[in-house]
Every structure is written in C-alpha cells, then in structure tokens.
Amino acid sequence: MRRPVATLANKVPEITALFWATKILTTGMGETTSDFIVTTIDPVVGVALTFAALLIAFALQFRTRQYVPWVYWLTVVMVSVFGTMAADVAHVQFGIPYAVSTGAFAAALAIVFGAWYLSERTLSIHRIDTRRREIFYWATVLTSFALGTAAGDLTATVLGLGYFTSGLLFTAAIAVPALGYRYFRLNGVVAFWIAYVLTRPVGASFADWLGVGPERGGVGIGTGVVSLVLAVAIALCVVVVSRSPVGRQAERSR
C-alpha cells in the first residue's frame, strides 16, 4: 500500500511525564464537570450545550495544521466531558448496565483500531499528519473516554470497590504496560494505547472520590469545586507546555 503523503505537521504532543499528568487531570475534570452540569441544569440542555462546545473544539482542532497546545487540550477536555456523558446517559437514561456498556465501548474501540490499522497500517501517534489519521485519532480518544468512564463506574459501584479503591486499582494497572514496554519488549504503540485507556478510570475515580458526598464513599468537596481546581491545574500545565521549545515552535508556525 502506498504510504499517504503527509500534509500536516504531527498534531499531537510529545509523550512526556507532563503529557500523562495533563491527560489524567482532563479525565478527572471530564467526570466531575459532566456530573456538575447534569445536576445543575436540565440534563437535555446540558448534553446539548456540551455537544455544541465539543463541535466548536473539534472545529478549532481540525482548522490548525500543527499541534497547538491550548487547542489540543481544550479538545481533550471537551471529549472527556462529552465521553463521560455518553457513558452515563447509556446507564441512567436507557438503563444499560455498566458491564454491558463497558463491553460495547470496548468493542467499539476495537472496531476503530481495526479500521485505523487497515487504512493506515499503523496506530502510531507519532505520525498524526493527515486528516484521515487525525479523524481516526480523535475517534479513538472519544471512544476510549467513554470506555474508561463505564469501566470505572463498573468497578466503583457494581463491583463495590468504591471510587478510591478503583483509582488505586487502575493506577496499578497502568504499571503493566509500562513494565511490559520497559522490560519485556512490549510494542510501544500497544503499551501507549493500553495506558491511555487506563488513565481515564484513574482520573475519573479519584475525581469522583473527591467530589461526591460521604454517603457515596467520597470526600464531599463538591463536583463544581473539583472541576474548577482541575481546570486551573490543566491551564497551568498548558502554559508550561506552550513555553516549551515544541510549544513555542507550534505557535510560531501558525
């Protein structure tokens, strides 16, 4: 198969410790922000507004021709919020058990991966440099957020582990692909995507633990407060990234 001609600069960030930290923060913010929205205003209105914001974020992201930190992470945040809503709506509004939705989202993610690989012969995030690869990338991100939300709720509520214990469980699970890549020659792309999916229930579980009340096994700080703190933390991370050599180069290229 002929290799596609690159028409864009790589539109995703370098994979560093700061990337993983920011990613986990966005997963937590997505969880608590989704809960805050649907409990503060009419859920239908909240979902509609979130979907509109997601479309705006995607429009900004696809309009750029290179990685722009604030645009990229804004899109991730909106995907996180909407992905959480998608998983929650499937359970709350349609009564689909978390075990079923977890399996369904896992199957959907496998289909996206399969279509991506058959089309591009790679799942690498180091060459998101064509529109088609970018579409596959964001379809994967959106599906992985929904899957992570359903899986986190499954362990926390259905299996009765609670939010804090679930967070610890998924944190330990992330060590598996890391150790596999470091010591057992696990393929780097495989290790990345396993860890990427697992970051979702890590951030969401700890954010829920901080936000929900003691009657649900949480600290009770409040989802609104937790969302605001996480938003500030994400903004600080984006500022740091933007001042890095890669971030400055992206801004100069605009």
MIPARO-493944 format. One record per residue (C-alpha): residue number from 0; residue in three letters; x, y, z. Coordinates in steps of 0.25 Angstrom, whole numbers, plus 5000, padded with zeros to 4 digits. Layout:
REM MIPARO-493944
n=NUM	res=ALA	X=X	Y=Y	Z=Z $
...
REM end
This chain:
REM MIPARO-493944
n=0	res=MET	X=5000	Y=5000	Z=5000 $
n=1	res=ARG	X=5005	Y=5014	Z=4996 $
n=2	res=ARG	X=5009	Y=5022	Z=5008 $
n=3	res=PRO	X=5000	Y=5034	Z=5010 $
n=4	res=VAL	X=5006	Y=5048	Z=5007 $
n=5	res=ALA	X=5008	Y=5056	Z=5019 $
n=6	res=THR	X=5000	Y=5069	Z=5018 $
n=7	res=LEU	X=5001	Y=5073	Z=5033 $
n=8	res=ALA	X=5011	Y=5074	Z=5044 $
n=9	res=ASN	X=5009	Y=5064	Z=5055 $
n=10	res=LYS	X=4997	Y=5069	Z=5062 $
n=11	res=VAL	X=4998	Y=5062	Z=5076 $
n=12	res=PRO	X=5008	Y=5066	Z=5087 $
n=13	res=GLU	X=5021	Y=5058	Z=5090 $
n=14	res=ILE	X=5019	Y=5047	Z=5100 $
n=15	res=THR	X=5025	Y=5052	Z=5113 $
n=16	res=ALA	X=5022	Y=5052	Z=5128 $
n=17	res=LEU	X=5015	Y=5065	Z=5127 $
n=18	res=PHE	X=5006	Y=5059	Z=5116 $
n=19	res=TRP	X=5002	Y=5048	Z=5125 $
n=20	res=ALA	X=4999	Y=5057	Z=5136 $
n=21	res=THR	X=4991	Y=5066	Z=5128 $
n=22	res=LYS	X=4983	Y=5055	Z=5122 $
n=23	res=ILE	X=4979	Y=5049	Z=5136 $
n=24	res=LEU	X=4975	Y=5063	Z=5140 $
n=25	res=THR	X=4966	Y=5064	Z=5128 $
n=26	res=THR	X=4960	Y=5051	Z=5131 $
n=27	res=GLY	X=4956	Y=5055	Z=5145 $
n=28	res=MET	X=4951	Y=5069	Z=5140 $
n=29	res=GLY	X=4942	Y=5062	Z=5130 $
n=30	res=GLU	X=4936	Y=5053	Z=5141 $
n=31	res=THR	X=4933	Y=5064	Z=5151 $
n=32	res=THR	X=4929	Y=5074	Z=5140 $
n=33	res=SER	X=4919	Y=5065	Z=5134 $
n=34	res=ASP	X=4913	Y=5062	Z=5147 $
n=35	res=PHE	X=4912	Y=5076	Z=5151 $
n=36	res=ILE	X=4906	Y=5080	Z=5138 $
n=37	res=VAL	X=4895	Y=5070	Z=5138 $
n=38	res=THR	X=4891	Y=5072	Z=5153 $
n=39	res=THR	X=4891	Y=5087	Z=5152 $
n=40	res=ILE	X=4883	Y=5090	Z=5139 $
n=41	res=ASP	X=4873	Y=5081	Z=5131 $
n=42	res=PRO	X=4881	Y=5069	Z=5126 $
n=43	res=VAL	X=4876	Y=5070	Z=5112 $
n=44	res=VAL	X=4880	Y=5085	Z=5111 $
n=45	res=GLY	X=4894	Y=5081	Z=5118 $
n=46	res=VAL	X=4897	Y=5070	Z=5108 $
n=47	res=ALA	X=4893	Y=5079	Z=5096 $
n=48	res=LEU	X=4902	Y=5090	Z=5101 $
n=49	res=THR	X=4913	Y=5081	Z=5103 $
n=50	res=PHE	X=4912	Y=5075	Z=5089 $
n=51	res=ALA	X=4912	Y=5089	Z=5083 $
n=52	res=ALA	X=4924	Y=5092	Z=5091 $
n=53	res=LEU	X=4931	Y=5079	Z=5086 $
n=54	res=LEU	X=4928	Y=5082	Z=5072 $
n=55	res=ILE	X=4934	Y=5096	Z=5074 $
n=56	res=ALA	X=4946	Y=5090	Z=5080 $
n=57	res=PHE	X=4947	Y=5080	Z=5068 $
n=58	res=ALA	X=4946	Y=5091	Z=5058 $
n=59	res=LEU	X=4957	Y=5099	Z=5064 $
n=60	res=GLN	X=4966	Y=5086	Z=5065 $
n=61	res=PHE	X=4964	Y=5082	Z=5051 $
n=62	res=ARG	X=4966	Y=5096	Z=5046 $
n=63	res=THR	X=4980	Y=5096	Z=5051 $
n=64	res=ARG	X=4991	Y=5090	Z=5042 $
n=65	res=GLN	X=5000	Y=5086	Z=5054 $
n=66	res=TYR	X=5000	Y=5084	Z=5069 $
n=67	res=VAL	X=4995	Y=5096	Z=5077 $
n=68	res=PRO	X=4995	Y=5093	Z=5092 $
n=69	res=TRP	X=4983	Y=5100	Z=5096 $
n=70	res=VAL	X=4974	Y=5096	Z=5085 $
n=71	res=TYR	X=4978	Y=5081	Z=5086 $
n=72	res=TRP	X=4976	Y=5081	Z=5101 $
n=73	res=LEU	X=4963	Y=5089	Z=5100 $
n=74	res=THR	X=4958	Y=5078	Z=5091 $
n=75	res=VAL	X=4963	Y=5067	Z=5100 $
n=76	res=VAL	X=4955	Y=5073	Z=5111 $
n=77	res=MET	X=4942	Y=5074	Z=5103 $
n=78	res=VAL	X=4944	Y=5060	Z=5098 $
n=79	res=SER	X=4945	Y=5056	Z=5113 $
n=80	res=VAL	X=4933	Y=5063	Z=5117 $
n=81	res=PHE	X=4924	Y=5058	Z=5106 $
n=82	res=GLY	X=4930	Y=5044	Z=5107 $
n=83	res=THR	X=4926	Y=5043	Z=5121 $
n=84	res=MET	X=4912	Y=5048	Z=5118 $
n=85	res=ALA	X=4911	Y=5037	Z=5107 $
n=86	res=ALA	X=4914	Y=5026	Z=5117 $
n=87	res=ASP	X=4905	Y=5032	Z=5127 $
n=88	res=VAL	X=4893	Y=5034	Z=5118 $
n=89	res=ALA	X=4894	Y=5020	Z=5113 $
n=90	res=HIS	X=4893	Y=5015	Z=5128 $
n=91	res=VAL	X=4884	Y=5026	Z=5134 $
n=92	res=GLN	X=4874	Y=5029	Z=5123 $
n=93	res=PHE	X=4874	Y=5015	Z=5116 $
n=94	res=GLY	X=4877	Y=5006	Z=5127 $
n=95	res=ILE	X=4888	Y=4999	Z=5121 $
n=96	res=PRO	X=4897	Y=4992	Z=5131 $
n=97	res=TYR	X=4911	Y=4997	Z=5133 $
n=98	res=ALA	X=4916	Y=4983	Z=5129 $
n=99	res=VAL	X=4909	Y=4983	Z=5116 $
n=100	res=SER	X=4913	Y=4998	Z=5113 $
n=101	res=THR	X=4927	Y=4994	Z=5116 $
n=102	res=GLY	X=4927	Y=4983	Z=5107 $
n=103	res=ALA	X=4920	Y=4991	Z=5096 $
n=104	res=PHE	X=4930	Y=5002	Z=5097 $
n=105	res=ALA	X=4942	Y=4992	Z=5097 $
n=106	res=ALA	X=4936	Y=4986	Z=5084 $
n=107	res=ALA	X=4934	Y=5000	Z=5078 $
n=108	res=LEU	X=4949	Y=5003	Z=5081 $
n=109	res=ALA	X=4954	Y=4990	Z=5075 $
n=110	res=ILE	X=4946	Y=4994	Z=5063 $
n=111	res=VAL	X=4952	Y=5008	Z=5062 $
n=112	res=PHE	X=4966	Y=5002	Z=5064 $
n=113	res=GLY	X=4963	Y=4991	Z=5053 $
n=114	res=ALA	X=4958	Y=5001	Z=5043 $
n=115	res=TRP	X=4970	Y=5011	Z=5046 $
n=116	res=TYR	X=4981	Y=5000	Z=5044 $
n=117	res=LEU	X=4974	Y=4994	Z=5032 $
n=118	res=SER	X=4974	Y=5008	Z=5026 $
n=119	res=GLU	X=4988	Y=5013	Z=5031 $
n=120	res=ARG	X=4996	Y=5001	Z=5034 $
n=121	res=THR	X=5000	Y=5007	Z=5047 $
n=122	res=LEU	X=4993	Y=5012	Z=5060 $
n=123	res=SER	X=5005	Y=5021	Z=5064 $
n=124	res=ILE	X=5002	Y=5035	Z=5070 $
n=125	res=HIS	X=5016	Y=5040	Z=5065 $
n=126	res=ARG	X=5010	Y=5042	Z=5051 $
n=127	res=ILE	X=4997	Y=5048	Z=5052 $
n=128	res=ASP	X=5000	Y=5057	Z=5040 $
n=129	res=THR	X=4988	Y=5054	Z=5030 $
n=130	res=ARG	X=4973	Y=5058	Z=5032 $
n=131	res=ARG	X=4969	Y=5043	Z=5032 $
n=132	res=ARG	X=4979	Y=5039	Z=5043 $
n=133	res=GLU	X=4974	Y=5051	Z=5051 $
n=134	res=ILE	X=4960	Y=5046	Z=5050 $
n=135	res=PHE	X=4964	Y=5032	Z=5054 $
n=136	res=TYR	X=4972	Y=5038	Z=5066 $
n=137	res=TRP	X=4960	Y=5046	Z=5071 $
n=138	res=ALA	X=4950	Y=5035	Z=5069 $
n=139	res=THR	X=4959	Y=5026	Z=5077 $
n=140	res=VAL	X=4961	Y=5037	Z=5088 $
n=141	res=LEU	X=4946	Y=5039	Z=5089 $
n=142	res=THR	X=4943	Y=5024	Z=5090 $
n=143	res=SER	X=4954	Y=5022	Z=5100 $
n=144	res=PHE	X=4948	Y=5033	Z=5109 $
n=145	res=ALA	X=4934	Y=5026	Z=5109 $
n=146	res=LEU	X=4940	Y=5012	Z=5111 $
n=147	res=GLY	X=4948	Y=5017	Z=5123 $
n=148	res=THR	X=4936	Y=5024	Z=5129 $
n=149	res=ALA	X=4928	Y=5012	Z=5128 $
n=150	res=ALA	X=4939	Y=5003	Z=5133 $
n=151	res=GLY	X=4942	Y=5012	Z=5145 $
n=152	res=ASP	X=4927	Y=5012	Z=5149 $
n=153	res=LEU	X=4927	Y=4997	Z=5148 $
n=154	res=THR	X=4938	Y=4995	Z=5158 $
n=155	res=ALA	X=4933	Y=5006	Z=5167 $
n=156	res=THR	X=4919	Y=5003	Z=5168 $
n=157	res=VAL	X=4915	Y=4990	Z=5162 $
n=158	res=LEU	X=4927	Y=4982	Z=5168 $
n=159	res=GLY	X=4926	Y=4991	Z=5181 $
n=160	res=LEU	X=4941	Y=4995	Z=5181 $
n=161	res=GLY	X=4938	Y=5010	Z=5183 $
n=162	res=TYR	X=4944	Y=5021	Z=5176 $
n=163	res=PHE	X=4957	Y=5022	Z=5184 $
n=164	res=THR	X=4960	Y=5007	Z=5183 $
n=165	res=SER	X=4956	Y=5007	Z=5168 $
n=166	res=GLY	X=4966	Y=5019	Z=5166 $
n=167	res=LEU	X=4977	Y=5011	Z=5172 $
n=168	res=LEU	X=4973	Y=4998	Z=5164 $
n=169	res=PHE	X=4974	Y=5005	Z=5151 $
n=170	res=THR	X=4987	Y=5013	Z=5155 $
n=171	res=ALA	X=4993	Y=4999	Z=5158 $
n=172	res=ALA	X=4988	Y=4994	Z=5144 $
n=173	res=ILE	X=4995	Y=5005	Z=5137 $
n=174	res=ALA	X=5008	Y=4999	Z=5142 $
n=175	res=VAL	X=5006	Y=4987	Z=5134 $
n=176	res=PRO	X=5008	Y=4993	Z=5120 $
n=177	res=ALA	X=5019	Y=5002	Z=5126 $
n=178	res=LEU	X=5027	Y=4990	Z=5131 $
n=179	res=GLY	X=5024	Y=4982	Z=5119 $
n=180	res=TYR	X=5030	Y=4993	Z=5110 $
n=181	res=ARG	X=5042	Y=4995	Z=5119 $
n=182	res=TYR	X=5046	Y=4981	Z=5122 $
n=183	res=PHE	X=5038	Y=4971	Z=5113 $
n=184	res=ARG	X=5039	Y=4978	Z=5099 $
n=185	res=LEU	X=5024	Y=4981	Z=5098 $
n=186	res=ASN	X=5021	Y=4989	Z=5086 $
n=187	res=GLY	X=5022	Y=5003	Z=5089 $
n=188	res=VAL	X=5009	Y=5007	Z=5081 $
n=189	res=VAL	X=5001	Y=4995	Z=5089 $
n=190	res=ALA	X=5007	Y=5000	Z=5102 $
n=191	res=PHE	X=5003	Y=5014	Z=5099 $
n=192	res=TRP	X=4988	Y=5011	Z=5096 $
n=193	res=ILE	X=4986	Y=5002	Z=5108 $
n=194	res=ALA	X=4992	Y=5013	Z=5117 $
n=195	res=TYR	X=4984	Y=5023	Z=5110 $
n=196	res=VAL	X=4971	Y=5016	Z=5112 $
n=197	res=LEU	X=4974	Y=5013	Z=5127 $
n=198	res=THR	X=4977	Y=5028	Z=5130 $
n=199	res=ARG	X=4962	Y=5030	Z=5128 $
n=200	res=PRO	X=4957	Y=5022	Z=5140 $
n=201	res=VAL	X=4969	Y=5026	Z=5149 $
n=202	res=GLY	X=4966	Y=5041	Z=5148 $
n=203	res=ALA	X=4951	Y=5039	Z=5148 $
n=204	res=SER	X=4951	Y=5030	Z=5160 $
n=205	res=PHE	X=4960	Y=5040	Z=5169 $
n=206	res=ALA	X=4952	Y=5052	Z=5164 $
n=207	res=ASP	X=4939	Y=5045	Z=5168 $
n=208	res=TRP	X=4944	Y=5041	Z=5181 $
n=209	res=LEU	X=4948	Y=5056	Z=5184 $
n=210	res=GLY	X=4935	Y=5061	Z=5178 $
n=211	res=VAL	X=4923	Y=5052	Z=5183 $
n=212	res=GLY	X=4918	Y=5052	Z=5197 $
n=213	res=PRO	X=4921	Y=5042	Z=5208 $
n=214	res=GLU	X=4908	Y=5035	Z=5206 $
n=215	res=ARG	X=4915	Y=5030	Z=5193 $
n=216	res=GLY	X=4928	Y=5028	Z=5199 $
n=217	res=GLY	X=4934	Y=5041	Z=5195 $
n=218	res=VAL	X=4941	Y=5053	Z=5202 $
n=219	res=GLY	X=4929	Y=5062	Z=5198 $
n=220	res=ILE	X=4937	Y=5074	Z=5193 $
n=221	res=GLY	X=4927	Y=5076	Z=5182 $
n=222	res=THR	X=4928	Y=5073	Z=5167 $
n=223	res=GLY	X=4928	Y=5088	Z=5164 $
n=224	res=VAL	X=4939	Y=5091	Z=5173 $
n=225	res=VAL	X=4947	Y=5079	Z=5168 $
n=226	res=SER	X=4945	Y=5083	Z=5153 $
n=227	res=LEU	X=4950	Y=5097	Z=5156 $
n=228	res=VAL	X=4962	Y=5093	Z=5163 $
n=229	res=LEU	X=4965	Y=5083	Z=5152 $
n=230	res=ALA	X=4963	Y=5093	Z=5141 $
n=231	res=VAL	X=4973	Y=5103	Z=5147 $
n=232	res=ALA	X=4983	Y=5091	Z=5148 $
n=233	res=ILE	X=4981	Y=5088	Z=5134 $
n=234	res=ALA	X=4982	Y=5102	Z=5130 $
n=235	res=LEU	X=4996	Y=5103	Z=5137 $
n=236	res=CYS	X=5000	Y=5090	Z=5130 $
n=237	res=VAL	X=4997	Y=5096	Z=5116 $
n=238	res=VAL	X=5004	Y=5109	Z=5120 $
n=239	res=VAL	X=5017	Y=5101	Z=5123 $
n=240	res=VAL	X=5015	Y=5093	Z=5110 $
n=241	res=SER	X=5013	Y=5105	Z=5102 $
n=242	res=ARG	X=5026	Y=5111	Z=5107 $
n=243	res=SER	X=5034	Y=5098	Z=5104 $
n=244	res=PRO	X=5042	Y=5098	Z=5091 $
n=245	res=VAL	X=5031	Y=5090	Z=5084 $
n=246	res=GLY	X=5020	Y=5099	Z=5088 $
n=247	res=ARG	X=5027	Y=5111	Z=5084 $
n=248	res=GLN	X=5031	Y=5105	Z=5071 $
n=249	res=ALA	X=5016	Y=5102	Z=5068 $
n=250	res=GLU	X=5011	Y=5116	Z=5072 $
n=251	res=ARG	X=5022	Y=5122	Z=5062 $
n=252	res=SER	X=5017	Y=5113	Z=5051 $
n=253	res=ARG	X=5002	Y=5117	Z=5052 $
REM end
